[in-house]
Amino acid sequence: MASYGAENQHESTGFSLALLLATEKLKVIAAIHPGLWHPAVLAKFGASADVMSKGRFAVNVVSGWFKGEFTALGEQWLEHDERYRRSEEFIRVLKASWTEDEAEFSGDFYNLHGYSLKPKPLAQPDRAHPEIFQGGNSTAAREMAARVSDWYFMNGNNPEGVQAQIEEVSGYARAAGREPGTDVRFGLNAFIVARETEAEARETVEEIIDKADVEAVKGFGDAVKQAGQSTGDKRGMWQDSDFKDLVQYNDGFRTGLIGTPEQIARKIVDYREQGVALILGGFLHFQEEVDYFGREVLPIVRSLEADRGLAPVAVA
């Protein structure tokens, strides 16, 4: 299920496997809900997908805000911070299943008793298991990312907002004995509009907003803001998002990757210097604009990274 005009979606794990088997280099991130999957079952699926794709499978653990998705299936709906507590256990079980023999885990939501998963995911020098991503804006989400996730996805934001999130999560990570930028890395959502002139790019954004389904956007905004208010600190996802932000579900316009190839490349590398290691990019006309981004923007990004002595930012 999904909300407000987004109902027609394929199931993410099956579709992700299809993409992996149809490609040779693409890394694919499958989004899943704890509460609708048992982590050891997903671990088995993920290990198989990882072996078949030669190590290109990853997972995004989505704690969820859409209550109707759970109640329609007769599943228990937990309060906000409890959902994140369950997600943390889910990730710990995933990791144990992927890396240990006779795995043991005792939690409030999940238990393992001598569970041995075979075959395990492919062993690779740069990762102990398939990478685990998560998002979320609340304190509970940020603390969980710092403790157990490999990647923390941030909604679109300006440089000041991004810096504040990175610093906060980095502090939690260090307190948990993990190293920011290594044990937990940072990804940033962005809707990318690259055109020959900045004026053309901004006109495209205004056209997207003007043609948005107003009822769907407002319905989505009302629902997510109510869900965000359920957080203890009242700073859940989309709490300060306006209509324009919500047209692109994850505040992608806020990141500001709108303009000429040179302007966009410089902003990407500026975010890289702040600690952003991955840009989760969205595009209006996907096939044509991904090709344009690869030809016109990415070479400038790589050149600027080399000039500033930075490791390459990933673009997904």
Salt bridges, closest charged atoms under 4 A:
ASP50 OD2 - ARG127 NH2 2.40
GLU69 OE1 - HIS33 NE2 3.01
ASP81 OD1 - HIS80 ND1 2.71
GLU82 OE2 - ARG85 NE 2.82
GLU88 OE2 - ARG92 NH2 2.85
GLU88 OE1 - ARG147 NH2 2.67
ASP101 OD1 - LYS120 NZ 2.75
ASP108 OD2 - ARG85 NH1 2.74
GLU131 OE1 - LYS27 NZ 2.60
GLU131 OE2 - ARG185 NH2 2.70
ASP150 OD2 - HIS129 ND1 3.96
GLU168 OE1 - ARG142 NH1 2.75
GLU168 OE2 - ARG235 NH2 2.40
GLU198 OE2 - ARG202 NE 2.95
GLU207 OE2 - LYS211 NZ 2.76
ASP233 OD2 - ARG235 NE 3.33
ASP240 OD1 - ARG254 NH1 3.36
ASP245 OD2 - ARG254 NH2 3.05
GLU262 OE2 - ARG266 NE 2.71
ASP270 OD1 - ARG308 NH1 2.81
GLU273 OE1 - ARG308 NH1 2.97
GLU289 OE2 - ARG195 NH2 3.19
ASP291 OD2 - ARG295 NE 2.94
GLU296 OE2 - ARG295 NH1 3.24
GLU305 OE1 - ARG302 NH1 2.98
